[in-house]
């Protein structure tokens, strides 16, 4: 994505939360908050805070697996992530 296109994308969407959803959509295998934090270059605590907001909005689910929580997109989350990814590729 060209630099000015990336900037306009960030005007419409806050980059980190949008990219978190896209990362969840494109994930191969299991994904956790810690792996998203590394991928989108954010602190773990910031990622968890955003993910909790996404959970309240019905976009993601936390599935406990022992001491850690696996992240999955809901049907709505999948739709939103696909649309964000589509817009990002158009820009």
Rosetta constraint file for C-alpha pairs under 8 A:
AtomPair CA 1 CA 5 HARMONIC 6.37 0.50
AtomPair CA 1 CA 6 HARMONIC 6.20 0.50
AtomPair CA 1 CA 89 HARMONIC 7.45 0.50
AtomPair CA 1 CA 91 HARMONIC 7.39 0.50
AtomPair CA 2 CA 6 HARMONIC 6.20 0.50
AtomPair CA 3 CA 7 HARMONIC 6.34 0.50
AtomPair CA 4 CA 8 HARMONIC 6.34 0.50
AtomPair CA 5 CA 9 HARMONIC 6.19 0.50
AtomPair CA 5 CA 91 HARMONIC 5.36 0.50
AtomPair CA 6 CA 10 HARMONIC 6.30 0.50
AtomPair CA 6 CA 88 HARMONIC 7.96 0.50
AtomPair CA 6 CA 91 HARMONIC 7.38 0.50
AtomPair CA 7 CA 11 HARMONIC 6.39 0.50
AtomPair CA 8 CA 12 HARMONIC 6.64 0.50
AtomPair CA 8 CA 91 HARMONIC 7.75 0.50
AtomPair CA 9 CA 13 HARMONIC 6.05 0.50
AtomPair CA 9 CA 15 HARMONIC 7.70 0.50
AtomPair CA 9 CA 88 HARMONIC 6.54 0.50
AtomPair CA 9 CA 91 HARMONIC 6.87 0.50
AtomPair CA 10 CA 14 HARMONIC 5.54 0.50
AtomPair CA 10 CA 15 HARMONIC 5.38 0.50
AtomPair CA 13 CA 18 HARMONIC 6.45 0.50
AtomPair CA 14 CA 18 HARMONIC 6.22 0.50
AtomPair CA 15 CA 19 HARMONIC 5.98 0.50
AtomPair CA 16 CA 20 HARMONIC 6.12 0.50
AtomPair CA 16 CA 40 HARMONIC 6.32 0.50
AtomPair CA 16 CA 42 HARMONIC 7.73 0.50
AtomPair CA 17 CA 21 HARMONIC 6.55 0.50
AtomPair CA 17 CA 50 HARMONIC 6.73 0.50
AtomPair CA 18 CA 22 HARMONIC 6.42 0.50
AtomPair CA 18 CA 81 HARMONIC 7.60 0.50
AtomPair CA 18 CA 84 HARMONIC 6.92 0.50
AtomPair CA 19 CA 23 HARMONIC 5.91 0.50
AtomPair CA 19 CA 40 HARMONIC 6.80 0.50
AtomPair CA 20 CA 24 HARMONIC 6.24 0.50
AtomPair CA 20 CA 36 HARMONIC 6.55 0.50
AtomPair CA 20 CA 40 HARMONIC 6.87 0.50
AtomPair CA 21 CA 25 HARMONIC 6.21 0.50
AtomPair CA 21 CA 73 HARMONIC 8.00 0.50
AtomPair CA 21 CA 77 HARMONIC 7.40 0.50
AtomPair CA 21 CA 80 HARMONIC 7.97 0.50
AtomPair CA 21 CA 81 HARMONIC 5.32 0.50
AtomPair CA 22 CA 26 HARMONIC 6.15 0.50
AtomPair CA 22 CA 81 HARMONIC 5.23 0.50
AtomPair CA 22 CA 82 HARMONIC 7.31 0.50
AtomPair CA 22 CA 84 HARMONIC 7.23 0.50
AtomPair CA 22 CA 85 HARMONIC 6.18 0.50
AtomPair CA 23 CA 27 HARMONIC 5.79 0.50
AtomPair CA 23 CA 36 HARMONIC 7.22 0.50
AtomPair CA 23 CA 39 HARMONIC 7.99 0.50
AtomPair CA 24 CA 31 HARMONIC 7.18 0.50
AtomPair CA 24 CA 71 HARMONIC 7.66 0.50
AtomPair CA 24 CA 72 HARMONIC 7.06 0.50
AtomPair CA 24 CA 73 HARMONIC 6.86 0.50
AtomPair CA 25 CA 73 HARMONIC 7.21 0.50
AtomPair CA 25 CA 78 HARMONIC 6.43 0.50
AtomPair CA 25 CA 81 HARMONIC 6.30 0.50
AtomPair CA 25 CA 82 HARMONIC 7.40 0.50
AtomPair CA 27 CA 31 HARMONIC 6.82 0.50
AtomPair CA 30 CA 70 HARMONIC 6.62 0.50
AtomPair CA 30 CA 71 HARMONIC 7.50 0.50
AtomPair CA 31 CA 35 HARMONIC 6.47 0.50
AtomPair CA 31 CA 36 HARMONIC 7.36 0.50
AtomPair CA 31 CA 70 HARMONIC 5.92 0.50
AtomPair CA 31 CA 71 HARMONIC 5.79 0.50
AtomPair CA 31 CA 72 HARMONIC 7.80 0.50
AtomPair CA 32 CA 36 HARMONIC 6.47 0.50
AtomPair CA 32 CA 68 HARMONIC 7.69 0.50
AtomPair CA 32 CA 69 HARMONIC 6.38 0.50
AtomPair CA 32 CA 70 HARMONIC 5.16 0.50
AtomPair CA 32 CA 71 HARMONIC 5.61 0.50
AtomPair CA 33 CA 37 HARMONIC 6.13 0.50
AtomPair CA 33 CA 44 HARMONIC 6.86 0.50
AtomPair CA 33 CA 47 HARMONIC 6.59 0.50
AtomPair CA 33 CA 48 HARMONIC 6.42 0.50
AtomPair CA 33 CA 51 HARMONIC 7.99 0.50
AtomPair CA 33 CA 69 HARMONIC 7.75 0.50
AtomPair CA 33 CA 70 HARMONIC 7.86 0.50
AtomPair CA 33 CA 71 HARMONIC 7.28 0.50
AtomPair CA 34 CA 38 HARMONIC 6.53 0.50
AtomPair CA 34 CA 44 HARMONIC 5.93 0.50
AtomPair CA 35 CA 39 HARMONIC 6.28 0.50
AtomPair CA 36 CA 40 HARMONIC 6.05 0.50
AtomPair CA 36 CA 47 HARMONIC 7.44 0.50
AtomPair CA 37 CA 41 HARMONIC 5.67 0.50
AtomPair CA 37 CA 42 HARMONIC 4.91 0.50
AtomPair CA 37 CA 43 HARMONIC 5.86 0.50
AtomPair CA 37 CA 44 HARMONIC 5.36 0.50
AtomPair CA 37 CA 47 HARMONIC 5.95 0.50
AtomPair CA 38 CA 42 HARMONIC 6.61 0.50
AtomPair CA 38 CA 43 HARMONIC 7.96 0.50
AtomPair CA 42 CA 46 HARMONIC 6.60 0.50
AtomPair CA 42 CA 47 HARMONIC 6.49 0.50
AtomPair CA 43 CA 47 HARMONIC 6.29 0.50
AtomPair CA 44 CA 48 HARMONIC 6.20 0.50
AtomPair CA 45 CA 49 HARMONIC 6.23 0.50
AtomPair CA 46 CA 50 HARMONIC 6.33 0.50
AtomPair CA 47 CA 51 HARMONIC 6.03 0.50
AtomPair CA 48 CA 52 HARMONIC 6.05 0.50
AtomPair CA 49 CA 53 HARMONIC 6.53 0.50
AtomPair CA 50 CA 54 HARMONIC 6.30 0.50
AtomPair CA 51 CA 55 HARMONIC 6.11 0.50
AtomPair CA 51 CA 60 HARMONIC 7.51 0.50
AtomPair CA 52 CA 56 HARMONIC 6.29 0.50
AtomPair CA 53 CA 57 HARMONIC 6.30 0.50
AtomPair CA 54 CA 58 HARMONIC 6.33 0.50
AtomPair CA 54 CA 59 HARMONIC 5.27 0.50
AtomPair CA 54 CA 60 HARMONIC 5.99 0.50
AtomPair CA 55 CA 59 HARMONIC 5.58 0.50
AtomPair CA 55 CA 60 HARMONIC 4.89 0.50
AtomPair CA 55 CA 61 HARMONIC 5.94 0.50
AtomPair CA 55 CA 62 HARMONIC 7.75 0.50
AtomPair CA 58 CA 74 HARMONIC 6.85 0.50
AtomPair CA 58 CA 76 HARMONIC 7.00 0.50
AtomPair CA 58 CA 77 HARMONIC 7.10 0.50
AtomPair CA 59 CA 73 HARMONIC 5.96 0.50
AtomPair CA 59 CA 74 HARMONIC 5.33 0.50
AtomPair CA 59 CA 75 HARMONIC 7.52 0.50
AtomPair CA 59 CA 76 HARMONIC 5.67 0.50
AtomPair CA 59 CA 77 HARMONIC 3.86 0.50
AtomPair CA 59 CA 78 HARMONIC 7.55 0.50
AtomPair CA 59 CA 80 HARMONIC 7.99 0.50
AtomPair CA 60 CA 71 HARMONIC 6.83 0.50
AtomPair CA 60 CA 72 HARMONIC 5.56 0.50
AtomPair CA 60 CA 73 HARMONIC 4.31 0.50
AtomPair CA 60 CA 74 HARMONIC 5.14 0.50
AtomPair CA 60 CA 77 HARMONIC 6.00 0.50
AtomPair CA 61 CA 71 HARMONIC 5.85 0.50
AtomPair CA 61 CA 72 HARMONIC 5.26 0.50
AtomPair CA 61 CA 73 HARMONIC 6.22 0.50
AtomPair CA 61 CA 74 HARMONIC 6.58 0.50
AtomPair CA 62 CA 69 HARMONIC 5.60 0.50
AtomPair CA 62 CA 70 HARMONIC 5.71 0.50
AtomPair CA 62 CA 71 HARMONIC 4.98 0.50
AtomPair CA 62 CA 72 HARMONIC 6.66 0.50
AtomPair CA 63 CA 69 HARMONIC 5.20 0.50
AtomPair CA 63 CA 70 HARMONIC 4.93 0.50
AtomPair CA 63 CA 71 HARMONIC 6.30 0.50
AtomPair CA 63 CA 72 HARMONIC 7.57 0.50
AtomPair CA 64 CA 68 HARMONIC 5.92 0.50
AtomPair CA 64 CA 69 HARMONIC 4.24 0.50
AtomPair CA 64 CA 70 HARMONIC 6.13 0.50
AtomPair CA 65 CA 69 HARMONIC 5.57 0.50
AtomPair CA 65 CA 70 HARMONIC 6.58 0.50
AtomPair CA 73 CA 77 HARMONIC 5.06 0.50
AtomPair CA 73 CA 78 HARMONIC 5.65 0.50
AtomPair CA 74 CA 78 HARMONIC 6.08 0.50
AtomPair CA 75 CA 79 HARMONIC 6.40 0.50
AtomPair CA 76 CA 80 HARMONIC 6.22 0.50
AtomPair CA 77 CA 81 HARMONIC 6.00 0.50
AtomPair CA 78 CA 82 HARMONIC 6.13 0.50
AtomPair CA 79 CA 83 HARMONIC 6.32 0.50
AtomPair CA 80 CA 84 HARMONIC 6.18 0.50
AtomPair CA 81 CA 85 HARMONIC 6.04 0.50
AtomPair CA 82 CA 86 HARMONIC 6.01 0.50
AtomPair CA 83 CA 87 HARMONIC 6.17 0.50
AtomPair CA 84 CA 88 HARMONIC 6.10 0.50
AtomPair CA 85 CA 89 HARMONIC 6.26 0.50
AtomPair CA 86 CA 90 HARMONIC 6.34 0.50
AtomPair CA 87 CA 91 HARMONIC 6.21 0.50
